[in-house]
Amino acid sequence: MIVPFDETWRDLPTAVDTSCDELEADPYLERQVARESNARSYPRRLPVALRKGTGIYVQDTKDHTYIDCLAGAGALALGHNHPVVVNAIQQALHEKLPFQTLDLTTPVKDEFIKRLLMCLPESFAGDARIQFCGPSGADATEAAVKLVKTATGRRTILSFHGGYHGMTNGALSLTGCLSPKEAVPGLMADVHFLPFPYEYRCPFGTGGEEGQRLSSRYIERLLDDPNSGIVMPAAMIVEVVQGEGGVIPAPDDWLREIRRITSERKIPLIIDEVQTGLGRTGALFGFERAGIIPDVLLLSKAIGGGLPLSVVLYKSELDRWSAGAHAGTFRGNQLAMAAGIATMKFIQENGLDQHAAAMGERLVERLRQMQRECPIVGDIRGRGLMIGVEIVDPFAEPDHRGIYPADAAMARNIQAQALRRGLIVELGGRHDVVVRFLPPLIVTAEEIDMIASIFADAIKSAQRALV
């Protein structure tokens, strides 16, 4: 059972009637607009200045309370200021651990590696090597690309439509979203994109199992075609659930086919679990559901307990790097490792992966009840506590499968209405029309019901504008 750890926050109002106009008048937000880069993104649709957070809740500088279903883009697996994480950090400070150690080892680092390997399937952990990277998931992506190119002597990387792997130069090259790429010349060459089995908006126009089969057959024939124009790749990179791409789960059978195709051709398979790792999808790692083992695994976000940390784990046969082939000043973040140990231990000992599966099913059930009354809700999908709701225009002309077009304006309106009612959600996917739910894994059944209720009110309020 998950025991609430700060009951005082249970008494705080969560359905606060705040308006975006009121929040924009906050001097913190005004100074942010004046000083920060034009590249800032979240504050444009979520104009709040946060002051403190506990559990699944945050409070802004005007004392409005929100349920946080963004949770650091999934980094806060245990929510804000969970006591086991706070205690681990305080203990590290008390023991005067060095903040940064480059790649010098420490007892904390040794324990972190042991705990992380305990979370992984033995068939992978028993032969795995680990590389600590810079603090972000994008750093892990960059390191993995260097690793596979070094190990194979090849240059081509295969990625997928809708994939997201980071915003650094190489990682952005592997990302499907066009808008951040269009203004950047000279991205990494020899990247080729493949069709991902997106059930709702199938790239082949079929959907279902046929769409999955077409995707895997296309990929296999492309790799065997001497006139495909694509030389034998150094690796293929894939997310088990596309997060920023719109919460699109990869079907288990399709993932098994992808693993077969890459294994038979000795193409390293990189699985990006930066957002899905450590219980988010209802299993400790999303690839476990399909019963496959990657060659390379990317992890960040949750593994640092909410502090910056990223790693690459890979099969020992790929360890062809020479000394110093990859480095990074902040790869020895001791506080993040201490917080990560506490987080991994708590997730395992409390079965939070199973809890996430149960809470996710509960939220999906509530959302499906809402969908029957709200035609603007086109699709509901996800795994565990990684759920997406795709917003459509039911008055427009549907496609040949009866799927309505995306409605970006309505999605933004729903997000704003949710914020006014005390619920923080983010948008993603094509045209930013997928409302994404990434609450901390400690969320309770009562809080799931509260989230669903607030969101239903936001949907209905936005939908009334159509009448």
C-alpha positions as CSV (number, residue, x, y, z in Angstrom):
1,M,0.0,0.0,0.0
2,I,1.1,3.5,-0.7
3,V,0.9,5.6,2.5
4,P,0.3,9.3,2.1
5,F,3.4,11.0,3.5
6,D,2.2,14.5,4.1
7,E,-1.5,14.6,5.1
8,T,-1.5,18.4,5.4
9,W,-1.4,18.6,1.6
10,R,-4.5,16.4,1.4
11,D,-6.5,19.3,2.9
12,L,-5.3,21.9,0.3
13,P,-7.9,22.8,-2.4
14,T,-7.1,21.3,-5.8
15,A,-9.9,22.6,-7.9
16,V,-8.9,26.2,-7.6
17,D,-10.6,28.6,-10.0
18,T,-7.6,30.4,-11.4
19,S,-7.4,32.2,-14.7
20,C,-4.4,32.4,-17.0
21,D,-4.9,36.1,-17.2
22,E,-4.5,36.4,-13.5
23,L,-1.4,34.2,-13.6
24,E,0.3,36.1,-16.4
25,A,0.3,39.2,-14.1
26,D,2.7,37.4,-11.8
27,P,6.0,39.4,-11.6
28,Y,8.0,36.2,-11.8
29,L,6.4,35.4,-15.1
30,E,6.9,38.9,-16.4
31,R,10.6,38.8,-15.6
32,Q,10.8,35.3,-17.2
33,V,9.4,36.7,-20.4
34,A,11.8,39.6,-20.3
35,R,15.0,37.6,-19.5
36,E,14.7,34.0,-20.8
37,S,15.3,32.7,-24.2
38,N,12.6,32.6,-26.8
39,A,13.0,28.9,-26.8
40,R,11.1,28.5,-23.5
41,S,8.2,26.2,-24.1
42,Y,6.1,25.0,-21.1
43,P,5.4,28.5,-19.7
44,R,3.7,29.6,-22.9
45,R,0.8,27.3,-22.2
46,L,1.3,26.8,-18.5
47,P,1.8,30.3,-17.1
48,V,2.5,29.5,-13.5
49,A,5.5,30.4,-11.2
50,L,5.9,27.4,-8.8
51,R,7.0,27.9,-5.2
52,K,6.8,24.5,-3.6
53,G,5.7,20.9,-4.2
54,T,4.8,17.8,-2.2
55,G,3.7,14.5,-3.6
56,I,1.5,15.0,-6.7
57,Y,0.8,18.7,-5.7
58,V,2.5,22.0,-6.5
59,Q,1.8,25.5,-5.2
60,D,2.4,28.6,-7.2
61,T,3.5,32.0,-5.9
62,K,-0.1,33.1,-5.5
63,D,-1.0,30.1,-3.3
64,H,-3.0,28.3,-6.0
65,T,-2.6,24.5,-5.7
66,Y,-2.4,22.2,-8.7
67,I,-2.3,18.5,-9.3
68,D,0.9,17.9,-11.3
69,C,0.3,15.5,-14.1
70,L,3.5,16.7,-15.8
71,A,5.9,15.8,-13.0
72,G,9.0,17.0,-14.6
73,A,8.1,15.2,-17.9
74,G,8.0,12.0,-15.9
75,A,11.3,12.6,-14.0
76,L,9.5,12.7,-10.6
77,A,8.5,9.1,-10.2
78,L,7.8,9.6,-6.5
79,G,6.5,13.1,-6.9
80,H,7.8,16.3,-5.3
81,N,9.9,16.0,-2.1
82,H,9.2,12.4,-1.3
83,P,10.7,11.7,2.1
84,V,12.9,8.8,1.0
85,V,14.5,11.0,-1.6
86,V,14.8,13.9,0.7
87,N,16.3,11.7,3.4
88,A,18.8,10.2,0.9
89,I,20.0,13.7,-0.2
90,Q,20.2,14.9,3.4
91,Q,22.2,11.8,4.4
92,A,24.6,12.4,1.5
93,L,25.1,16.0,2.6
94,H,25.6,14.9,6.2
95,E,28.3,12.4,5.1
96,K,30.0,15.1,3.1
97,L,29.9,13.2,-0.2
98,P,31.6,15.0,-3.0
99,F,29.0,16.6,-5.3
100,Q,30.7,15.5,-8.5
101,T,33.4,12.8,-9.1
102,L,33.6,12.6,-12.9
103,D,34.0,8.9,-13.5
104,L,35.9,8.1,-10.3
105,T,34.0,5.5,-8.3
106,T,32.5,5.9,-4.8
107,P,30.5,3.6,-2.5
108,V,27.3,5.5,-3.6
109,K,28.1,4.9,-7.3
110,D,28.8,1.3,-6.6
111,E,25.5,0.8,-4.8
112,F,23.7,2.7,-7.6
113,I,25.0,0.3,-10.2
114,K,24.1,-2.7,-8.1
115,R,20.6,-1.4,-7.5
116,L,20.0,-0.5,-11.2
117,L,21.2,-4.0,-12.4
118,M,18.8,-5.6,-9.8
119,C,15.9,-3.8,-11.5
120,L,16.8,-5.2,-15.0
121,P,16.2,-8.7,-16.3
122,E,19.1,-11.0,-15.5
123,S,19.6,-12.0,-19.1
124,F,20.5,-8.3,-19.8
125,A,22.1,-7.3,-16.5
126,G,24.4,-10.2,-16.3
127,D,26.3,-9.1,-19.4
128,A,25.8,-5.4,-19.2
129,R,28.2,-2.5,-19.2
130,I,27.2,0.9,-18.0
131,Q,28.3,4.4,-19.2
132,F,27.4,7.4,-17.1
133,C,26.7,10.4,-19.3
134,G,25.9,14.0,-18.9
135,P,22.8,15.0,-17.0
136,S,20.1,14.6,-19.7
137,G,18.5,11.9,-21.7
138,A,19.8,13.6,-24.9
139,D,23.3,13.0,-23.6
140,A,22.5,9.3,-23.3
141,T,21.3,9.3,-26.9
142,E,24.5,11.0,-28.1
143,A,26.6,8.5,-26.2
144,A,24.7,5.5,-27.6
145,V,25.1,6.7,-31.2
146,K,28.9,7.1,-30.7
147,L,29.0,3.6,-29.0
148,V,27.2,1.7,-31.9
149,K,29.1,3.6,-34.6
150,T,32.4,2.7,-32.9
151,A,31.4,-0.9,-32.3
152,T,30.1,-1.6,-35.8
153,G,32.2,0.7,-38.0
154,R,28.9,1.8,-39.7
155,R,27.4,5.2,-40.0
156,T,23.6,4.9,-40.6
157,I,21.0,5.1,-37.8
158,L,17.4,4.1,-38.2
159,S,14.7,5.9,-36.3
160,F,10.9,6.1,-36.4
161,H,8.2,8.6,-37.4
162,G,7.0,10.3,-34.2
163,G,10.1,9.4,-32.2
164,Y,11.7,11.8,-29.7
165,H,15.3,11.3,-28.5
166,G,16.4,14.8,-27.3
167,M,17.3,18.3,-28.5
168,T,21.0,18.1,-28.9
169,N,22.3,18.0,-32.5
170,G,22.6,14.3,-32.9
171,A,19.5,13.5,-30.8
172,L,17.4,16.0,-32.7
173,S,18.5,14.3,-35.9
174,L,16.8,11.2,-34.7
175,T,13.7,13.0,-33.6
176,G,10.6,12.9,-35.8
177,C,9.1,16.3,-35.0
178,L,10.0,18.8,-37.8
179,S,9.5,22.2,-36.2
180,P,12.7,22.3,-34.1
181,K,14.7,20.8,-37.0
182,E,13.7,23.2,-39.8
183,A,15.9,26.1,-38.7
184,V,19.0,24.0,-37.9
185,P,21.2,23.2,-40.9
186,G,23.8,20.4,-40.8
187,L,22.1,17.9,-38.6
188,M,23.6,14.4,-38.3
189,A,23.7,12.7,-41.7
190,D,22.6,9.1,-42.5
191,V,19.5,9.1,-40.4
192,H,16.5,7.3,-41.9
193,F,13.0,7.3,-40.6
194,L,10.7,4.2,-40.5
195,P,6.9,3.9,-40.1
196,F,5.8,3.4,-36.4
197,P,2.6,1.4,-35.8
198,Y,0.3,4.3,-34.8
199,E,-3.0,2.5,-34.5
200,Y,-5.3,5.5,-34.5
201,R,-3.6,7.3,-37.5
202,C,-2.0,4.4,-39.2
203,P,0.7,5.4,-41.7
204,F,-0.6,2.7,-44.0
205,G,-4.2,3.7,-43.6
206,T,-5.2,0.3,-42.3
207,G,-4.7,0.2,-38.5
208,G,-5.0,-2.9,-36.3
209,E,-2.7,-5.9,-36.7
210,E,-2.5,-5.4,-40.5
211,G,-0.8,-2.0,-39.9
212,Q,1.7,-3.6,-37.6
213,R,2.5,-6.3,-40.1
214,L,2.9,-3.8,-42.9
215,S,5.4,-1.8,-40.8
216,S,7.5,-4.8,-39.8
217,R,7.4,-6.3,-43.4
218,Y,8.4,-2.9,-44.9
219,I,11.3,-2.6,-42.5
220,E,12.5,-6.1,-43.2
221,R,12.3,-5.8,-46.9
222,L,14.0,-2.4,-46.9
223,L,17.0,-3.9,-45.0
224,D,17.3,-6.7,-47.5
225,D,16.8,-4.6,-50.6
226,P,20.2,-3.9,-52.3
227,N,18.7,-0.9,-54.0
228,S,17.0,0.6,-50.9
229,G,19.6,3.4,-50.8
230,I,20.3,2.7,-47.1
231,V,23.6,1.1,-46.2
232,M,23.7,-1.5,-43.4
233,P,22.9,0.6,-40.2
234,A,24.9,0.9,-37.1
235,A,21.7,0.7,-35.0
236,M,18.0,1.1,-34.8
237,I,16.6,3.3,-32.1
238,V,13.0,3.0,-30.8
239,E,10.8,4.0,-27.8
240,V,8.5,1.3,-26.4
241,V,5.9,4.1,-25.9
242,Q,6.4,7.2,-27.9
243,G,6.0,10.0,-25.3
244,E,6.4,13.4,-26.9
245,G,5.2,11.8,-30.1
246,G,1.7,11.4,-28.6
247,V,1.8,8.5,-26.1
248,I,1.8,5.8,-28.8
249,P,2.6,2.3,-27.4
250,A,4.5,-0.1,-29.6
251,P,2.5,-3.3,-29.9
252,D,4.2,-6.3,-28.2
253,D,4.1,-8.5,-31.3
254,W,5.6,-5.7,-33.4
255,L,8.4,-5.1,-30.9
256,R,9.2,-8.9,-31.0
257,E,9.4,-8.7,-34.8
258,I,11.7,-5.7,-34.7
259,R,13.9,-7.6,-32.3
260,R,14.0,-10.6,-34.6
261,I,14.7,-8.5,-37.7
262,T,17.6,-6.6,-36.0
263,S,19.0,-9.7,-34.3
264,E,19.1,-11.7,-37.5
265,R,21.0,-8.9,-39.3
266,K,23.3,-8.1,-36.3
267,I,21.9,-4.5,-36.1
268,P,22.2,-3.2,-32.5
269,L,18.8,-2.3,-31.1
270,I,18.7,0.8,-28.9
271,I,15.7,1.1,-26.7
272,D,15.0,4.6,-25.4
273,E,13.4,4.3,-22.0
274,V,14.3,7.8,-20.8
275,Q,10.7,8.5,-20.1
276,T,9.3,5.0,-19.6
277,G,11.9,3.5,-17.3
278,L,11.4,2.5,-13.7
279,G,7.7,1.6,-13.5
280,R,6.0,4.2,-15.6
281,T,4.4,1.8,-18.0
282,G,3.3,-0.8,-15.5
283,A,6.5,-2.7,-15.6
284,L,10.0,-1.6,-14.3
285,F,11.0,-1.3,-18.0
286,G,8.6,-1.1,-20.9
287,F,10.6,-3.6,-23.1
288,E,9.9,-6.4,-20.5
289,R,6.2,-6.6,-21.6
290,A,7.2,-7.8,-25.0
291,G,9.8,-10.2,-23.5
292,I,12.7,-8.8,-25.6
293,I,16.2,-7.8,-24.6
294,P,17.8,-4.7,-26.1
295,D,21.4,-4.3,-27.1
296,V,21.5,-0.8,-25.7
297,L,19.2,0.8,-23.2
298,L,18.9,4.6,-22.5
299,L,17.8,5.8,-19.1
300,S,17.5,9.1,-17.4
301,K,14.7,11.1,-15.6
302,A,13.4,8.8,-12.9
303,I,16.7,7.0,-12.2
304,G,18.2,10.1,-10.6
305,G,15.2,10.5,-8.2
306,G,14.3,13.7,-9.9
307,L,17.9,15.0,-10.0
308,P,20.0,15.2,-13.3
309,L,21.5,11.8,-14.3
310,S,21.6,9.6,-17.4
311,V,23.2,6.3,-18.3
312,V,23.6,4.0,-21.2
313,L,23.6,0.2,-20.5
314,Y,24.7,-2.1,-23.3
315,K,25.9,-5.6,-24.0
316,S,29.6,-6.1,-23.3
317,E,30.3,-7.1,-27.0
318,L,29.7,-3.5,-28.0
319,D,32.3,-2.2,-25.5
320,R,34.9,-1.2,-28.1
321,W,35.5,2.3,-26.8
322,S,39.1,3.3,-25.9
323,A,39.8,5.2,-22.7
324,G,38.2,8.7,-22.7
325,A,36.1,8.0,-25.8
326,H,33.1,9.5,-24.0
327,A,33.2,11.8,-21.1
328,G,31.2,14.5,-19.2
329,T,31.8,16.8,-16.2
330,F,28.5,16.0,-14.5
331,R,28.4,12.2,-15.0
332,G,29.5,11.7,-11.4
333,N,26.5,13.4,-9.7
334,Q,26.6,11.8,-6.2
335,L,23.4,13.4,-5.0
336,A,21.5,12.1,-8.0
337,M,22.9,8.7,-7.5
338,A,21.9,8.7,-3.8
339,A,18.4,9.9,-4.7
340,G,18.2,7.3,-7.5
341,I,19.1,4.5,-5.1
342,A,16.3,5.5,-2.8
343,T,13.9,5.8,-5.6
344,M,14.7,2.5,-7.2
345,K,14.5,0.8,-3.8
346,F,11.1,2.3,-3.0
347,I,9.6,1.5,-6.4
348,Q,10.7,-2.2,-6.1
349,E,9.8,-2.7,-2.4
350,N,6.4,-1.1,-2.9
351,G,5.6,-2.6,-6.3
352,L,5.0,0.8,-7.8
353,D,5.2,-0.7,-11.3
354,Q,2.1,-2.8,-10.5
355,H,0.5,0.2,-8.8
356,A,1.1,2.3,-11.9
357,A,-0.6,-0.4,-14.0
358,A,-3.7,-0.4,-11.7
359,M,-3.9,3.3,-11.5
360,G,-3.5,3.7,-15.2
361,E,-6.3,1.3,-15.8
362,R,-8.5,3.2,-13.4
363,L,-7.8,6.5,-15.2
364,V,-8.4,5.1,-18.6
365,E,-11.7,3.6,-17.5
366,R,-12.8,7.1,-16.2
367,L,-11.6,8.7,-19.5
368,R,-13.5,6.2,-21.6
369,Q,-16.7,7.0,-19.7
370,M,-16.1,10.6,-20.5
371,Q,-15.4,9.8,-24.2
372,R,-18.9,8.4,-24.7
373,E,-20.3,11.9,-24.0
374,C,-17.6,14.0,-25.6
375,P,-17.1,13.6,-29.4
376,I,-14.0,15.8,-29.3
377,V,-12.2,12.9,-27.5
378,G,-10.9,10.9,-30.5
379,D,-8.6,8.3,-28.9
380,I,-7.4,7.2,-25.4
381,R,-4.3,5.2,-25.2
382,G,-1.1,4.5,-23.2
383,R,0.5,2.1,-20.8
384,G,0.5,2.4,-17.0
385,L,0.6,6.0,-15.9
386,M,1.6,7.3,-19.3
387,I,-1.7,8.1,-20.9
388,G,-2.7,10.3,-23.9
389,V,-6.1,11.7,-25.0
390,E,-6.2,12.8,-28.6
391,I,-8.5,15.7,-29.4
392,V,-10.3,15.9,-32.7
393,D,-12.8,18.0,-34.6
394,P,-16.0,16.0,-34.8
395,F,-17.6,18.5,-37.2
396,A,-14.9,18.1,-39.9
397,E,-14.7,15.5,-42.6
398,P,-13.3,12.2,-41.4
399,D,-10.9,10.1,-43.3
400,H,-11.6,6.8,-45.0
401,R,-11.4,5.0,-41.7
402,G,-13.8,7.4,-40.0
403,I,-11.0,9.2,-38.0
404,Y,-11.6,12.9,-37.6
405,P,-8.8,15.5,-38.1
406,A,-6.8,16.9,-35.2
407,D,-8.1,20.0,-33.4
408,A,-5.1,21.9,-32.0
409,A,-7.1,25.0,-30.9
410,M,-9.5,22.8,-28.9
411,A,-6.6,20.9,-27.2
412,R,-5.0,24.2,-26.1
413,N,-8.4,25.3,-24.7
414,I,-8.8,22.1,-22.8
415,Q,-5.3,22.4,-21.3
416,A,-6.1,26.0,-20.3
417,Q,-9.4,25.0,-18.8
418,A,-7.7,22.2,-16.8
419,L,-5.1,24.7,-15.5
420,R,-7.9,27.0,-14.3
421,R,-9.3,24.1,-12.3
422,G,-6.1,23.1,-10.7
423,L,-4.7,20.4,-13.1
424,I,-1.4,20.6,-14.9
425,V,-1.3,18.6,-18.1
426,E,0.9,18.9,-21.2
427,L,0.2,18.5,-24.9
428,G,2.2,16.4,-27.4
429,G,1.9,14.4,-30.5
430,R,1.2,15.6,-34.1
431,H,-0.1,19.1,-34.0
432,D,0.1,19.1,-30.2
433,V,-3.4,17.6,-29.8
434,V,-2.7,14.8,-27.4
435,V,-3.3,15.7,-23.7
436,R,-0.7,13.8,-21.8
437,F,-1.0,12.4,-18.2
438,L,2.3,11.6,-16.4
439,P,1.4,11.8,-12.7
440,P,3.8,10.5,-10.1
441,L,3.7,6.8,-9.5
442,I,2.5,7.3,-5.9
443,V,-0.9,8.7,-7.0
444,T,-3.8,7.1,-5.1
445,A,-7.1,5.9,-6.4
446,E,-8.9,8.9,-4.9
447,E,-6.5,11.2,-6.6
448,I,-7.0,9.4,-9.9
449,D,-10.7,10.0,-9.6
450,M,-10.0,13.7,-8.8
451,I,-7.8,14.1,-11.9
452,A,-10.5,12.5,-14.0
453,S,-13.2,14.7,-12.6
454,I,-11.3,17.9,-13.1
455,F,-10.4,16.9,-16.6
456,A,-14.0,16.0,-17.4
457,D,-15.0,19.5,-16.3
458,A,-12.3,21.0,-18.5
459,I,-13.5,19.0,-21.5
460,K,-17.1,19.9,-21.0
461,S,-16.3,23.6,-20.6
462,A,-14.2,23.6,-23.8
463,Q,-16.9,21.6,-25.6
464,R,-19.6,24.0,-24.6
465,A,-17.9,26.6,-26.8
466,L,-18.8,24.5,-29.8
467,V,-22.5,24.7,-29.2
